[in-house]
């Protein structure tokens, strides 16, 4: 088991667009479906894996381009050290003063380490100066506990 780190910052309005963050249905529309339904399915199937937007379900980061992986670690401790460094880097830009509290950030990192150690994923999100948003994720791989069928970026060629 290992962990991949992902980071996304961008306009909050873009993050709020749920459609591009939702994976396509596992089954394509049945034969005989309306052409526009088939076309939309094809578009979603092509766009979702290529998009840099954070997926609605954390495990789906694993189908995104390998270039979006910010780091890979065999153990939770270095993965959460990366997370801690990102929180320290971005905390001055957090919109909420309460979210900048060092004690709160330490608690988030400790909780993340526990989650990773148990094979679960971690996702954190913060409003930055308006209208921006920060999304951080640590995704467990080989296999992912929630979505065992998803490929690991290390295995992608």
C-alpha positions in Angstrom: 0.0 0.0 0.0 1.1 3.5 -0.7 -0.3 7.0 -1.0 -0.6 9.7 -3.7 -0.9 13.4 -3.0 -3.1 15.7 -5.1 -3.5 19.5 -4.9 -5.8 21.8 -6.8 -6.4 25.5 -6.5 -8.7 27.6 -8.7 -11.8 29.6 -8.9 -14.5 28.5 -6.4 -17.1 28.8 -9.2 -15.2 26.2 -11.3 -14.9 23.9 -8.3 -18.7 24.2 -7.7 -19.4 22.8 -11.2 -20.3 19.3 -10.2 -20.9 17.8 -13.7 -17.2 17.8 -14.7 -16.3 16.4 -11.3 -18.6 13.4 -11.6 -17.3 10.2 -13.3 -19.3 8.7 -16.1 -21.7 5.9 -15.3 -20.0 2.6 -15.5 -22.3 1.4 -18.2 -22.8 3.3 -21.4 -26.3 4.1 -22.6 -28.0 1.0 -24.1 -28.2 0.6 -27.9 -31.0 2.5 -29.3 -30.7 5.4 -26.9 -31.1 9.0 -28.1 -28.0 10.1 -30.1 -27.6 13.2 -27.8 -27.5 10.9 -24.7 -24.9 8.7 -26.3 -22.8 11.8 -27.4 -23.0 13.3 -23.9 -21.9 10.0 -22.3 -18.9 9.9 -24.7 -18.0 13.5 -23.8 -18.1 12.8 -20.1 -16.2 9.6 -20.5 -13.4 11.5 -22.4 -13.4 14.7 -20.3 -13.6 13.4 -16.7 -10.3 11.5 -16.6 -8.5 14.3 -18.4 -9.8 17.1 -16.2 -7.7 18.6 -13.4 -10.8 19.3 -11.3 -11.0 17.3 -8.0 -13.5 14.5 -8.4 -16.5 14.3 -6.1 -15.3 10.9 -4.9 -11.7 11.1 -3.7 -10.7 7.7 -5.0 -11.3 8.9 -8.6 -8.2 11.0 -8.5 -6.6 7.6 -9.4 -8.0 7.8 -13.0 -6.7 11.4 -13.5 -3.5 12.0 -15.4 -0.4 10.8 -13.6 1.0 14.3 -14.0 -1.4 15.5 -11.4 0.2 13.3 -8.7 2.2 15.7 -6.5 4.0 13.0 -4.6 3.9 9.3 -3.7 4.8 7.8 -0.4 5.0 4.2 0.9 4.0 5.2 4.5 1.5 7.6 6.0 4.1 9.7 7.9 5.8 11.3 4.8 2.5 11.7 3.1 1.1 13.7 6.0 4.4 15.6 6.2 3.6 16.8 2.6 0.1 17.6 3.7 1.4 19.6 6.7 3.8 21.5 4.4 0.9 22.4 2.0 -1.3 23.5 4.9 1.5 25.7 6.2 2.1 27.1 2.8 -1.5 28.0 2.1 -2.8 28.9 5.6 -1.9 32.6 5.3 -4.4 32.7 2.4 -7.3 30.8 4.2 -10.4 33.0 4.2 -11.3 32.0 7.7 -9.0 33.0 10.6 -10.2 29.9 12.6 -8.9 27.6 9.8 -5.4 29.2 10.1 -5.1 28.1 13.8 -1.9 26.0 14.1 -3.5 23.7 16.7 -6.4 23.0 14.3 -3.9 22.3 11.4 -1.9 19.9 13.7 -5.1 18.1 14.5 -6.0 17.8 10.8 -2.6 16.3 10.0 -2.8 13.8 12.9 -6.3 12.7 11.8 -5.0 12.3 8.2 -2.2 10.1 9.4 -4.7 7.8 11.3 -6.9 7.6 8.2 -4.1 6.7 5.9 -2.8 4.1 8.3 -6.2 2.4 8.2 -6.2 2.4 4.4 -8.6 5.3 4.0 -8.3 8.4 1.8 -8.1 12.0 3.0 -9.6 15.1 1.4 -9.4 18.6 2.8 -10.8 21.8 1.2 -10.4 25.5 2.1 -11.7 28.8 0.9 -8.8 31.0 0.0 -9.0 34.7 -0.7 -12.2 35.0 -2.7 -13.1 33.6 -5.0 -10.5 30.8 -4.8 -10.5 27.3 -3.4 -7.9 24.8 -2.3 -8.4 21.1 -2.5 -5.9 18.7 -1.0 -6.2 14.9 -1.2 -4.2 11.9 -0.2 -5.4 8.7 -1.9 -4.4 5.2 -0.8 -3.5 2.9 -3.6 -2.8 -0.8 -4.3 -5.7 -1.2 -4.0 -7.9 1.7 -2.9 -10.1 0.6 -0.1 -13.3 2.2 -1.4 -12.8 1.6 -5.1 -10.7 -1.5 -5.7 -11.3 -1.5 -9.4 -9.5 1.8 -10.0 -6.0 1.6 -11.4 -3.0 2.9 -9.6 -1.1 5.8 -11.3 2.2 3.9 -10.8 0.9 1.0 -13.0 -0.3 3.3 -15.8 2.0 3.4 -18.8 
